[in-house]
Structure formats: C-alpha cells, structure tokens
Amino acid sequence: MILFLATYPGTTELSYFLQNGERKSVSAATGVTQGCVLGSILFALGTHPIIVEALDHRTTNNVHAYSIADDTNLAGTPEQTTAAALRLQQLLHSKADLHVKKWDVLLGPDCRDITTDELKDAGLHGEFRIIKTADGGGADVGQHRTEDKGIRLLGAPTGHADYAKTFVADLVDKHAERLEHIEKLATFIDDDTRQGHVQEALLLLWQCARPRIVFLLQIVPYELAPDEFDRSYKDIHTTFCKISNITDDLSDTDDIAHGRIALPFRLGGQGLTNPQHIADSALVATWAGCAGFLSKTAPALQHIAAEVSVNNIPAQGTHSQADATSTDGGPAWGHLSKAWESIRDSSDDGKKLLPMDFSQSASDSHAFPRKGLQRVLSYQVHARNFDTLYAQAPDKVAAAMYSLKSQHALTWRRICPFEPSLQIRSIFCQMRIRQELSLPMPNLKLAHQRKITTTCCAKHHPALEPHHAFDHLMCTAKGNAGGSMYTTHNAVRDTVEKILRRAGCTTVSEPVGELEPHTDAKGKAHELRVDIRADGLRANSTTLLLDTSITHIIGKAKDPASQPQARQGKSHPKANIIKAAETIKDGKYKKAALRAHKEFIPLVMDTYGRMGKPFLKLIKDIADHQAHRTSGAVNAHTQGVHTEEPPPLEFRNKAYLHNIALVHATLINTIMRRVLGHTVTSTRWNGAGHATQAAEFYRNPTAVTSDVEF
C-alpha cells in the first residue's frame, strides 16, 4: 500500500515523442502512471464492474463477455449483443471517460447479415469490421474452413487456418526486428566501460523474446505453421550465437551443443526452448485450462471438444458423440486431438496426467491437473532430451552437464544486474557461455596454435589444447595475470561475508583461536583456522564457522601434458566432487567445532556453479533472516510477543536468488579473469599492460597480431 501511494501521489507527467523525434509531456491526474507494471490489472479492476453492469439488463442477460486488458469480446445473438455493446459504450464513457476505438464483428455461419449502417443506427461509434463466415470461412468449432478469413480475438487468431498461419508469420517478422535491437545492445560499445551489454542482452532474450514464441504455441498449433515457428527459433538461436560470439565455433553438426542450447536452465541448458519440443504441451495445457469452463458457461460451446461439424452432432438419446463421423474440423483446426493423443502415447507419465480421451477432455466429470500442466508436460520432454544428450556426450561434456543441471547453477542468468556486484563483464559472459557449452576459448586456441610456452604451473610447457588448457588452469595454484585458484576462493569467501553483513550478522575473516589445534600422528600441533566466523544468524545465538572450497569437475593431473579425466562419470558419477570436498572439510573442522560448541558449515561449489547442499541451506537461512528484518515481522525474540507473523515468501525468495547470483557473479568474474590473463602473458607485470588487447580475442575471434613476447 505504501508503494502504491508513493506511485500515485497526484498529477504525473506522461511523455510522448513527435514525428521529428522531439519529446513532449502532458500532465495526467487520472489513470495509471507511465510504465507502471500494475497498469493492466488496475485497468481490469476498474472496468470489470462497468462490464458487469452493462450485461445486467433484461435485454442483455444472455450475452457473455470475455476480456483481457483493454480487449473485450461479447458473444450472443445479434440483437442482444448490439444492445450490450451500446450499453457498454455508454457506461464506459459516463463512468470511466473511455471511448471505444473499433468494433470487430464476427458472424457465425448461421447468423443473419449485419451491416455497418445497422450498427451506426443503433448508436455505436468507432471503426467497424464485419467478418462473415457463412460461406465456409467459419470460426466456430467443427466447421470446415476453406478461405483465408479470420479475426484476432483476445490476442489469438480465429478463423481459417491460412489466416492463423499468416498471423504467426507476421509476428515472427515483427519479433525478428526486435531481436536486431537486442543484438545491437550486446555489441554496442559504451564510452565509459568500453564494452557492450551482453549480460543484459541475454536476459532480454530469455525474458522477452522466448516467451513470445511460447505464447504463440499456446494458441496456434505448431503443425499449422511449422516453417514459421522454426524460423522464429532460428532467429532467436542466431541472435544468441551473435550475442555470445560463438557463431564460428558452433558447428552445424554439433548436435549435443545445439541440443543443450534448447534445454531449460533447470536442466543446464541456455533456456532457449525449441518450439518443436513444447508445441504439444503448450497447446494441450491451454486447452485443459479453459475447455471445461467454456463448455459449461457458454451454451454455444457445450460441444467444444467435438471433432465433427456442430450441425452434425447427434441429438441426445440417439447415439453417442463418439459414434459420429469425424471430419477435419474440431478445436484448433483439428490439431488439438492429435497433440492430446501424442502426449498420451509418448510415455506412461503422459497417460497419468491425461487419463481420458480427448472427446472427454472438456467434461467436468473427469478431473486432471490443470494448474502447472504445461510446465510438467514440457519438463518431461526436456528431461528425455537431456537423458539422450547426456548418454551421447563425452565424459567431460557429460560432467559439465551434470553440474549445470544442479539446483540454481544458472540462477545468474535469471537475475537483473541492477547493482555493480551482480554485473559481469561482457567478455566474461561470452567466455562463460563457451565454458557451459564446452566450446574452446579463442585466446587458448590461438596460444595452442602458436605453441606458446606457458608458466602456469611449476613445470614450463607449451600451451595445451584449448579444452585441456582450461581444465589445467582451473586446477593449478600458481598465479598469472588474472590470479590463481586462490583468487577465486578468496573472492567467493569475501562475497559470502558481505552477504552475511547485509543480513545484519557480525563476521570475522580468518579468525584466530576459534578451534583447538589439531595434533597429527607424530604429535605435532597444527592450527585450525576457518575462513569466516559469523554471529547473529541463529536464533539460539550459535556461532557459525564457515570454510570455502572451489573445486573443478576435472581431476588434477600431476603431469600437465596428460589429459585429466572427468571426476564425474556419465550414467553413474565416479565421485561426487562436491560431497567429497565436504567430507574433507567436515573431517578437518566439524569435531573441533562441536567441542567448542560452535556450528561448522562447509561452503563448497565447483567452477560450473554447482553448490553443495550446506552452502545452499546457509544462503536460504540468510535470506529468511533478511526477510524478517525487511518486513519488520514481530516475534518473541524482538518484541516479547508470543505470536509470530512470518514474512512474505516473496521477500525471502528474492533475497535468496539475489544472494546466489552474487556468488555466481563473483565466481564467473574471477575464473574468466584468470583464463583471460593466462594467455596475455606468463607474468603478472606484463599481463596488466595488455589486458585490453586480450579482450580482442572475444570481440573478434580471428587471430590478433601481437609483438608481446611469451
């Protein structure tokens, strides 16, 4: 309520642009503010009582209204619908100062003709478009459609199949133009930072471009316009490759990499869903959510699941609807029943989710899960695709897929980088995409081609093959121009400490004397010092001792020239590297912490973003603590009351994802700085002077001439 009052304190300024580009503004004392996310819902709440009043009359009581935002659709007989439209027009003007811009009139095949003059004589104002369906271009369920006729209702094409196909093609063309702007955002060089905005472009691509295609699949069958839908995905895929600068390295024959791009984030993909994969799920889920309601509330749609002409549906008592002769008609131009049965035939889980035949799908007598149905059905398809790719992938790629599909490994891609700590340099974003898709780094590739001698570890050796070189860099402790593995460890440790302090906890870095020294078998004492001591998080005032560990999915090889093996197998992991590191940390600190009456938590994650369960649990506890502080929730510990009001889950979830994204941003920035600095030079002094030149490897993958001695 406070936010609402602050947003609408009085008169606000609305901006607009003239044809010459000049910006103007006007003062507005009514309506919603410009760009308000609550605009649509506030408009709907304001107009809903007016629509109800317009239909609450003896001359309009059989008219049905269906609205979404500022689009309202009236259905009924010509006389009653015209009367309802007139009453709605008058009430909108008198009570909300709103005017109707245009009227689209769709006449069913059995409806009498209606002319524009008739509507004007009735008192209606605005533009009129009348679409007749009596000659075969019908828009009702079950009719044959042989002409390119149709109308857009509630954002969806209704009418002839060719109209729907053209509708999809037009939207794909419009979206292609918008994708060009997203691509320009990534490649535009800012004067201050001298880099583009790749992180923001990737977020827009996932948050804006992808949902548009998913929405189309919810209302238009894929089989109706397969070329157009495939073109839409190709446009998004191409834009993603240009933003990430991986076009030259992503081979057309690399089915595994292409398949991983089409997987959702929760399965370690890039979140750019292929329309072919979710077409049936999107269409069926939309149908399941509305068919039962429409068949019950709209008399004209009581046979909405019929796959025959409405005029040919047998009367009750003669024979069942299922015995009627099927035609090419039916819901969604006859494609819905095919999609329904395709899901049922795909797996046993499909039969459990859709337990009845399509002809019974609109009946209330059969209950099946409607809420979240599309998400569940789509996940089943994606999970099968993941299993196929996982079985075909080499050991190293499979190990990367295993880590990336873990909980919150790709959360950084979902969070808007609104603060500097969440921002990742564009070059580092592009490098991270290459790491996730197991593509070679251009600078490592060029170093290998030039046979540069590197001093990244104790043994000098020529630059390794790009993939091998990356794995080797992640495991070596010696520093280069971008730092060492300890740089990443320390940066993640500092980020966790900052998160704790933001939540109101007291922290100490590398505290001395917290634990008793450890005595080895020879009787020699060794000091035990954790990374962080934290107080104020637990309700019982328990002190937390935290120790960080950053591991890699590839085993460390003693000889850098030998190829290290993946520490996680394909079907059965050879070793859970996260659990193994946690076991080592627990064995070193846990018993000593218990003797000191303190709680030890190992903070383990790998270089692909997979975090151990204790690490995630700590982040969630911190978020819960932040939510209580932010919401001002009263409890027995703060105000001596015996009742406790939990904070809204939105507060905790937002803080939880934000904190995880902070850790990931730190991990990515430090790792990619190490990789970038490695091939600039073999020494820290020289590397700092040529960091800008190293960036050219990622702005332009071609060879960069250099006189620097390696």
C-alpha positions in Angstrom: 0.0 0.0 0.0 2.9 2.4 0.8 4.4 1.7 -2.6 1.0 2.3 -4.3 0.5 5.6 -2.5 4.1 6.7 -3.4 3.5 5.8 -7.1 0.2 7.8 -7.3 0.7 10.9 -5.1 -1.1 13.2 -7.5 -0.5 14.6 -11.0 2.1 12.8 -13.1 3.9 13.5 -16.3 3.3 11.3 -19.4 5.9 11.5 -22.1 5.5 11.1 -25.9 7.5 11.8 -29.0 6.6 13.8 -32.1 7.3 12.6 -35.6 10.5 14.7 -35.7 11.8 12.9 -32.5 11.1 15.8 -30.2 10.0 14.8 -26.8 6.8 16.3 -25.2 4.9 15.6 -22.0 1.4 16.2 -20.6 0.2 16.2 -17.0 -2.2 13.4 -16.1 -4.4 13.5 -13.0 -6.2 10.2 -13.7 -5.3 6.8 -14.9 -2.1 4.8 -14.3 1.4 6.2 -14.4 3.6 5.6 -17.5 5.4 2.3 -17.4 3.5 1.1 -14.2 3.6 -2.7 -14.0 0.2 -2.6 -12.3 -1.4 -0.8 -15.2 -3.2 -3.7 -16.8 -4.5 -5.1 -13.6 -5.7 -1.7 -12.4 -7.5 -1.1 -15.7 -9.1 -4.5 -15.5 -10.3 -3.9 -11.9 -11.7 -0.5 -12.9 -13.6 -1.7 -16.0 -14.9 -5.0 -14.6 -17.8 -3.5 -12.7 -18.8 -1.5 -15.7 -18.9 -4.6 -17.9 -21.0 -6.4 -15.3 -23.4 -3.5 -15.1 -23.7 -3.4 -18.9 -24.8 -7.0 -19.1 -27.1 -6.8 -16.0 -30.2 -5.9 -18.0 -33.2 -7.9 -19.3 -32.2 -7.1 -22.9 -28.6 -8.4 -22.5 -28.8 -11.1 -19.9 -27.9 -13.9 -22.4 -24.7 -12.1 -23.6 -21.3 -13.4 -22.5 -18.3 -11.2 -22.1 -14.6 -12.3 -22.2 -12.0 -9.7 -21.5 -8.2 -9.4 -21.4 -6.8 -5.9 -20.5 -8.4 -3.4 -22.9 -9.9 -6.1 -25.3 -13.5 -7.1 -24.5 -15.4 -9.7 -26.5 -19.2 -10.0 -26.4 -20.9 -13.2 -27.6 -24.6 -13.7 -28.2 -27.5 -13.1 -30.7 -27.2 -10.1 -33.0 -29.9 -8.1 -31.2 -28.7 -8.7 -27.6 -25.1 -8.3 -28.5 -25.8 -5.0 -30.2 -27.7 -3.8 -27.2 -25.0 -4.9 -24.8 -22.3 -3.1 -26.9 -24.4 0.1 -26.8 -24.8 -0.1 -23.0 -21.1 -0.8 -22.6 -20.1 2.1 -24.8 -22.4 4.5 -22.8 -21.2 3.3 -19.4 -17.5 3.4 -20.3 -17.9 7.0 -21.4 -20.0 8.2 -18.5 -18.2 6.3 -15.7 -14.6 6.0 -16.9 -14.3 8.6 -19.6 -13.3 5.9 -22.1 -14.1 5.6 -25.7 -14.4 2.5 -27.9 -11.9 2.8 -30.8 -13.1 0.0 -33.1 -15.5 -2.9 -33.3 -14.7 -6.3 -34.9 -17.9 -8.2 -35.7 -17.6 -11.9 -36.3 -20.8 -13.5 -37.8 -21.2 -17.3 -37.3 -22.3 -19.4 -40.2 -26.0 -19.4 -39.1 -26.1 -15.7 -38.2 -28.0 -13.2 -40.3 -26.2 -10.5 -42.1 -25.3 -7.3 -40.1 -24.3 -4.1 -41.9 -22.3 -1.1 -40.7 -25.2 1.2 -41.2 -27.3 -1.0 -38.8 -24.6 -0.7 -36.1 -24.4 3.0 -36.6 -28.1 3.4 -36.5 -28.1 1.5 -33.2 -25.9 4.3 -31.7 -22.4 2.6 -31.9 -19.4 4.8 -32.7 -15.9 4.0 -34.0 -14.4 1.8 -36.8 -16.3 -1.3 -37.9 -15.0 -4.5 -39.4 -17.5 -7.2 -40.2 -16.3 -10.8 -41.0 -18.8 -13.2 -42.5 -18.3 -17.0 -42.1 -21.4 -18.4 -43.7 -19.6 -19.1 -47.0 -17.1 -21.6 -45.5 -14.5 -19.4 -43.6 -16.2 -20.3 -40.3 -14.6 -19.6 -37.0 -16.7 -21.9 -34.8 -15.7 -25.3 -33.6 -16.1 -28.2 -36.0 -16.6 -26.2 -39.2 -14.6 -26.8 -42.5 -12.6 -23.7 -43.3 -11.7 -23.2 -47.0 -11.0 -19.5 -47.2 -8.4 -17.1 -45.7 -10.7 -15.4 -43.3 -10.3 -14.7 -39.7 -10.1 -12.2 -36.8 -7.9 -11.7 -33.8 -9.7 -12.3 -30.6 -8.0 -11.9 -27.2 -4.7 -11.9 -29.0 -5.3 -15.2 -30.7 -6.2 -15.8 -34.4 -9.7 -17.2 -35.0 -11.0 -18.3 -38.4 -9.4 -20.0 -41.4 -6.1 -21.9 -41.0 -4.4 -19.8 -43.5 -5.2 -16.7 -41.5 -3.6 -18.2 -38.4 -0.5 -19.1 -40.5 -0.3 -15.6 -41.8 -0.8 -14.3 -38.2 2.2 -16.3 -37.0 4.4 -15.2 -39.9 3.6 -11.5 -39.3 4.5 -11.8 -35.6 7.7 -13.7 -36.4 8.8 -10.9 -38.8 8.0 -8.3 -36.1 9.9 -10.2 -33.5 12.9 -10.5 -35.9 13.2 -6.8 -36.0 13.2 -6.6 -32.2 15.9 -9.2 -32.0 18.1 -7.0 -34.0 17.8 -4.3 -31.3 18.8 -6.9 -28.6 21.8 -7.9 -30.7 22.8 -4.2 -31.0 22.6 -3.8 -27.3 25.2 -6.6 -26.8 27.5 -5.2 -29.5 27.2 -1.5 -28.7 30.4 -0.2 -27.1 29.8 2.0 -24.1 32.1 5.0 -24.0 32.7 4.6 -20.2 33.2 0.9 -19.9 34.4 0.2 -23.5 32.3 -2.9 -23.6 28.8 -4.0 -24.7 25.9 -5.2 -22.6 26.0 -8.9 -23.2 24.6 -9.8 -19.8 21.6 -7.5 -20.2 21.0 -8.8 -23.8 21.0 -12.4 -22.7 18.4 -11.5 -20.1 16.2 -9.8 -22.6 16.5 -12.7 -25.0 15.3 -15.1 -22.3 12.7 -12.9 -20.6 11.2 -11.2 -23.7 11.9 -12.9 -27.0 11.4 -16.5 -25.9 8.1 -16.1 -24.1 6.5 -14.6 -27.2 7.0 -17.8 -29.1 5.8 -19.9 -26.2 2.6 -17.8 -26.1 2.1 -18.3 -29.8 2.3 -22.1 -29.3 -0.4 -21.9 -26.6 -2.9 -20.6 -29.2 -1.7 -21.8 -32.6 -0.7 -25.5 -33.3 2.9 -25.9 -34.4 1.8 -28.2 -37.3 -0.3 -25.3 -38.7 2.8 -23.1 -39.4 5.9 -25.3 -38.9 8.2 -23.2 -41.1 7.2 -20.0 -39.4 7.8 -21.4 -35.9 11.1 -23.0 -37.0 12.2 -19.6 -38.4 11.3 -17.9 -35.1 13.6 -20.3 -33.2 16.3 -19.9 -35.8 16.2 -16.1 -35.4 16.5 -16.5 -31.6 19.2 -19.1 -31.9 21.2 -16.9 -34.3 20.8 -13.9 -32.1 22.0 -15.8 -29.1 25.1 -17.0 -31.0 25.9 -13.5 -32.1 25.5 -12.1 -28.6 27.7 -14.8 -27.2 30.2 -14.6 -30.1 30.1 -18.4 -30.7 28.8 -18.4 -34.3 32.2 -19.5 -35.7 32.8 -22.2 -33.1 29.4 -23.7 -33.0 29.4 -26.3 -35.8 26.2 -27.2 -37.6 27.0 -30.9 -36.9 27.4 -30.4 -33.2 24.0 -31.8 -32.2 24.9 -32.0 -28.5 25.8 -28.3 -28.2 22.7 -27.3 -30.2 20.5 -29.6 -28.1 21.9 -28.1 -24.9 21.1 -24.6 -26.0 17.4 -25.7 -26.3 17.3 -27.1 -22.8 15.8 -25.0 -19.9 18.1 -23.6 -17.2 16.9 -26.2 -14.7 18.5 -28.9 -16.9 21.7 -27.0 -17.5 20.7 -25.5 -20.9 20.6 -21.9 -22.2 16.8 -21.6 -21.8 16.0 -21.1 -25.5 13.2 -23.6 -26.0 12.8 -25.2 -29.4 9.1 -24.8 -30.4 9.1 -28.4 -31.7 9.8 -29.7 -28.1 7.0 -28.0 -26.3 4.4 -27.5 -29.1 2.0 -30.3 -27.9 2.5 -29.4 -24.2 1.6 -25.7 -24.7 -1.4 -26.4 -26.8 -2.9 -29.1 -24.6 -2.2 -27.2 -21.4 -4.1 -24.1 -22.7 -7.0 -26.3 -23.8 -7.1 -28.1 -20.4 -7.3 -24.8 -18.6 -10.2 -23.3 -20.4 -12.2 -26.0 -22.3 -14.2 -27.2 -19.3 -15.1 -23.6 -18.2 -16.2 -22.6 -21.7 -18.3 -25.7 -22.3 -20.1 -25.1 -19.0 -20.6 -21.3 -19.3 -21.2 -20.7 -23.0 -24.1 -22.6 -24.5 -22.7 -22.3 -28.0 -19.6 -24.1 -26.9 -21.2 -27.0 -25.0 -19.8 -29.4 -27.6 -16.4 -27.7 -27.7 -14.5 -31.0 -27.9 -16.4 -32.2 -30.9 -14.4 -33.3 -33.9 -17.4 -33.1 -36.2 -19.4 -30.2 -37.5 -21.7 -28.7 -34.9 -24.7 -29.1 -37.1 -23.9 -32.9 -37.4 -23.7 -33.6 -33.7 -26.3 -36.2 -32.9 -29.2 -35.4 -30.6 -29.1 -36.8 -27.1 -30.7 -40.2 -26.9 -29.8 -41.3 -30.4 -26.2 -42.4 -30.2 -23.1 -41.2 -28.6 -21.0 -38.3 -29.8 -18.0 -40.7 -30.2 -20.0 -42.6 -32.9 -20.3 -39.6 -35.1 -18.3 -39.4 -38.3 -15.1 -37.5 -37.8 -14.1 -34.6 -40.0 -11.1 -32.4 -40.4 -12.6 -29.9 -38.2 -12.5 -29.7 -34.4 -10.7 -27.5 -31.9 -7.5 -25.7 -33.1 -8.2 -26.7 -36.7 -8.3 -30.4 -35.8 -4.7 -30.4 -34.3 -5.7 -30.5 -30.7 -6.8 -34.0 -30.5 -3.6 -35.1 -32.3 -1.5 -33.3 -29.7 -3.5 -34.7 -26.9 -3.1 -38.3 -28.1 0.6 -37.7 -28.9 1.3 -36.9 -25.3 -0.7 -39.8 -24.0 1.2 -42.2 -26.3 4.7 -40.7 -25.5 5.0 -42.2 -22.0 3.2 -43.7 -19.0 3.5 -40.3 -17.3 1.6 -38.8 -20.1 -1.3 -41.2 -19.6 -1.3 -40.4 -15.9 -1.5 -36.7 -16.5 -4.1 -37.0 -19.2 -6.1 -40.1 -18.1 -9.1 -39.6 -20.6 -9.6 -39.5 -24.3 -9.8 -36.1 -26.0 -13.5 -36.3 -26.5 -14.0 -36.3 -22.7 -11.4 -33.6 -22.0 -13.9 -30.8 -21.6 -16.1 -32.8 -19.2 -16.2 -31.8 -15.6 -16.7 -35.5 -14.6 -13.0 -36.2 -15.2 -10.6 -34.4 -13.0 -6.9 -34.0 -14.0 -4.3 -31.5 -13.0 -4.8 -28.2 -14.9 -2.6 -25.9 -12.8 1.0 -26.1 -13.9 0.2 -28.7 -16.6 2.3 -27.1 -19.3 5.3 -26.9 -17.0 5.1 -30.6 -16.1 4.5 -31.8 -19.6 7.3 -29.7 -21.0 9.7 -30.8 -18.3 9.0 -34.4 -19.2 10.0 -33.7 -22.8 13.1 -31.8 -21.8 14.2 -34.5 -19.4 14.0 -37.1 -22.1 16.1 -34.9 -24.4 18.6 -34.3 -21.6 19.0 -38.0 -21.0 19.6 -38.6 -24.7 22.2 -35.9 -24.9 23.9 -37.0 -21.7 24.3 -40.6 -22.9 25.8 -39.4 -26.2 28.2 -36.8 -24.7 31.9 -37.4 -24.0 32.9 -37.8 -20.3 34.0 -34.2 -19.9 30.9 -32.7 -21.5 28.7 -35.1 -19.5 30.4 -34.0 -16.3 29.7 -30.3 -17.2 26.0 -31.2 -17.9 25.7 -33.0 -14.6 27.0 -29.9 -12.7 25.0 -27.3 -14.7 21.7 -29.2 -14.1 22.1 -28.9 -10.4 19.9 -26.6 -8.3 20.5 -22.9 -9.0 23.7 -23.5 -11.1 22.4 -21.0 -13.7 20.5 -18.6 -11.4 22.8 -15.8 -12.5 21.1 -15.8 -15.9 17.7 -15.0 -14.3 18.6 -12.1 -12.2 18.7 -8.5 -13.4 22.2 -7.0 -12.8 20.9 -3.8 -11.1 23.9 -3.4 -8.8 27.6 -3.4 -9.6 28.2 -6.6 -7.7 25.8 -8.5 -10.0 27.4 -7.2 -13.2 29.6 -9.5 -15.3 31.8 -8.0 -18.0 30.6 -8.7 -21.5 33.8 -10.6 -22.4 33.4 -12.7 -19.3 29.8 -13.5 -20.2 30.8 -14.7 -23.6 33.6 -16.8 -22.1 31.2 -18.3 -19.6 28.8 -19.3 -22.3 31.7 -21.1 -24.0 32.6 -22.8 -20.8 29.0 -24.0 -20.3 28.7 -25.3 -23.9 32.2 -26.9 -23.8 33.4 -24.7 -26.6 37.1 -23.6 -26.9 38.3 -20.2 -25.7 39.7 -18.2 -28.6 42.7 -17.0 -26.7 43.6 -20.5 -25.5 43.0 -21.8 -29.1 45.4 -19.2 -30.5 48.1 -19.8 -27.8 48.0 -23.5 -28.7 48.3 -22.8 -32.4 51.3 -20.5 -31.8 52.9 -23.1 -29.5 53.4 -20.5 -26.8 55.4 -21.6 -23.8 53.5 -21.0 -20.6 54.5 -20.9 -16.9 51.0 -21.5 -15.5 52.4 -24.2 -13.1 55.6 -25.4 -11.7 56.6 -27.1 -14.9 57.0 -25.0 -18.0 55.3 -26.5 -21.0 53.8 -25.5 -24.4 50.2 -24.2 -24.4 47.9 -27.1 -24.3 44.9 -28.0 -26.4 42.1 -25.4 -25.6 39.8 -27.6 -23.6 42.8 -29.3 -21.8 44.3 -25.8 -21.1 41.1 -24.6 -19.5 40.8 -27.6 -17.2 44.5 -27.3 -16.3 44.1 -23.6 -15.4 41.2 -24.4 -13.1 43.4 -26.8 -11.1 46.7 -25.0 -10.9 47.6 -23.0 -7.9 50.3 -20.7 -9.5 49.1 -17.3 -10.4 49.1 -15.4 -13.7 48.0 -12.0 -14.9 44.4 -12.9 -13.8 45.3 -14.5 -10.5 45.3 -18.1 -9.3 42.7 -20.6 -7.9 43.2 -18.9 -4.6 41.9 -15.7 -6.1 38.6 -17.3 -6.9 38.5 -18.9 -3.4 39.1 -15.6 -1.6 36.6 -13.7 -3.8 33.8 -16.1 -3.1 34.7 -16.1 0.6 34.5 -12.3 0.7 31.2 -12.3 -1.1 29.6 -14.7 1.4 30.9 -12.5 4.2 29.4 -9.4 2.5 26.0 -11.2 2.2 26.1 -12.1 5.9 26.9 -8.5 6.9 24.0 -7.2 4.7 21.7 -9.5 6.7 22.9 -7.9 9.9 25.3 -10.6 11.1 28.7 -9.9 12.7 31.6 -11.5 10.8 35.3 -12.0 11.2 37.7 -13.1 8.4 40.0 -16.0 9.2 39.6 -15.7 13.0 42.4 -16.9 15.2 41.9 -19.2 18.2 38.4 -20.3 17.5 39.3 -24.0 17.4 41.8 -26.2 19.3 44.9 -27.0 17.3 44.9 -30.4 15.5 47.6 -32.9 16.7 48.7 -35.3 14.0 50.1 -38.9 14.5 53.6 -37.5 15.2 52.3 -35.3 18.0 52.8 -32.1 16.1 50.1 -29.4 16.6 48.5 -27.7 13.6 46.4 -24.5 13.8 42.8 -24.8 12.6 41.6 -21.6 11.0 38.3 -21.3 9.1 37.5 -18.6 6.5 34.7 -16.9 8.3 33.2 -16.6 11.8 29.6 -15.4 11.8 27.3 -14.4 14.7 23.7 -13.3 14.8 22.1 -15.6 12.3 20.9 -18.4 14.5 18.1 -17.7 17.0 19.9 -19.6 19.7 23.0 -17.3 19.2 25.2 -20.2 18.0 28.4 -19.1 16.4 28.9 -20.3 12.8 32.3 -21.3 11.4 32.4 -21.3 7.6 35.1 -22.6 5.3 35.1 -22.2 1.5 36.3 -24.7 -1.2 36.2 -24.2 -5.0 36.7 -27.5 -6.9 36.6 -28.5 -10.6 34.8 -31.2 -12.4 38.0 -32.5 -14.0 40.6 -34.3 -11.9 44.0 -32.6 -11.4 46.8 -34.3 -13.3 50.4 -34.5 -11.9 51.8 -34.1 -15.4 50.2 -31.1 -17.2 50.7 -32.7 -20.6 48.5 -35.6 -19.7 44.8 -35.4 -20.3 42.9 -35.3 -16.9 39.8 -37.4 -16.6 36.4 -36.3 -15.6 35.7 -36.8 -11.9 32.1 -37.5 -12.7 31.1 -40.3 -15.0 28.3 -40.4 -17.4 25.5 -42.6 -16.1 27.0 -43.1 -12.6 29.3 -40.5 -11.2 32.7 -41.9 -10.3 32.9 -39.4 -7.5 30.6 -36.7 -6.3 33.2 -33.9 -6.1 31.0 -31.6 -4.0 30.3 -34.3 -1.4 34.0 -35.4 -1.4 35.2 -31.9 -0.7 32.5 -31.5 2.1 33.7 -34.7 3.6 37.3 -33.5 3.7 36.2 -30.2 5.3 33.9 -31.9 7.9 36.7 -34.3 8.9 39.1 -31.4 9.4 36.8 -28.9 11.3 33.5 -30.4 12.4 34.5 -32.3 15.6 36.7 -29.4 16.7 33.8 -27.0 16.2 31.4 -29.3 18.2 33.9 -29.3 21.1 33.9 -25.5 21.0 30.1 -25.5 20.9 30.0 -24.0 17.5 28.4 -25.0 14.2 30.7 -25.7 11.2 29.3 -25.4 7.6 31.4 -26.3 4.5 30.8 -23.9 1.6 31.7 -26.0 -1.4 31.0 -25.2 -5.1 32.5 -26.2 -8.4 33.7 -24.0 -11.3 30.4 -24.5 -13.2 28.3 -23.1 -10.4 27.0 -26.2 -8.6 26.7 -25.6 -4.9 26.7 -28.1 -2.1 23.5 -28.5 0.0 25.0 -27.0 3.2 26.0 -23.9 1.1 22.5 -23.5 -0.4 21.0 -24.1 3.1 23.1 -21.3 4.5 22.1 -18.9 1.7 18.4 -19.8 2.3 18.8 -19.1 6.1 20.4 -15.8 5.4 17.6 -14.9 3.0 15.0 -15.9 5.6 16.8 -13.7 8.2 16.9 -10.8 5.7 13.1 -11.2 5.0 12.3 -10.9 8.7 14.4 -7.8 9.0 13.0 -6.2 5.8 9.3 -7.0 6.6 9.6 -6.0 10.3 7.9 -9.2 11.3 7.3 -9.3 15.1 8.4 -12.3 17.1 9.1 -13.4 20.6 12.8 -12.6 20.2 12.4 -9.0 19.2 9.3 -7.7 20.9 8.4 -10.2 23.6 5.2 -11.4 22.0 4.1 -14.9 21.7 2.6 -14.8 18.2 4.8 -14.6 15.1 3.8 -13.4 11.7 6.1 -14.9 9.0 7.3 -12.5 6.3 6.0 -12.8 2.8 7.7 -15.6 0.8 8.4 -13.0 -2.0 10.9 -11.3 0.4 12.7 -14.4 1.2 12.8 -15.8 -2.4 14.0 -12.5 -3.8 16.8 -12.3 -1.3 17.7 -16.0 -1.8 18.1 -15.7 -5.6 19.9 -12.4 -5.3 22.5 -13.8 -2.9 23.1 -16.9 -5.1 23.5 -14.6 -8.1 26.1 -12.6 -6.1 28.1 -15.7 -5.5 27.9 -16.8 -9.2 28.9 -13.3 -10.5 32.0 -13.4 -8.3 32.9 -16.9 -9.4 32.5 -16.1 -13.1 34.4 -12.8 -13.0 37.4 -14.3 -11.2 37.6 -17.5 -13.2 37.3 -15.7 -16.6 39.9 -13.1 -15.5 42.3 -16.0 -14.8 41.7 -17.5 -18.2 42.0 -14.2 -20.0 45.2 -13.2 -18.1 46.8 -16.6 -18.8 47.4 -16.1 -22.5 48.2 -12.4 -22.4 51.5 -13.2 -20.8 53.1 -15.5 -18.3 53.9 -12.8 -15.8 51.7 -10.5 -13.7 53.6 -7.4 -14.7 53.2 -7.8 -18.5 49.7 -9.1 -18.3 48.3 -6.0 -16.7 49.6 -3.9 -19.5 47.9 -5.9 -22.3 44.5 -6.8 -20.8 42.8 -4.6 -23.4 44.5 -6.4 -26.3 43.4 -9.8 -24.8 39.8 -8.6 -24.9 40.1 -8.6 -28.7 40.1 -12.3 -28.7 36.5 -12.3 -27.7 35.3 -9.3 -29.7 36.9 -10.7 -32.8 37.7 -14.5 -32.8 40.2 -14.1 -35.6 43.9 -14.1 -34.9 45.2 -10.9 -33.3 48.7 -9.8 -34.2 51.0 -9.0 -31.3 54.6 -8.3 -30.6 54.4 -9.4 -27.0 57.0 -12.0 -26.0 55.5 -15.0 -24.2 
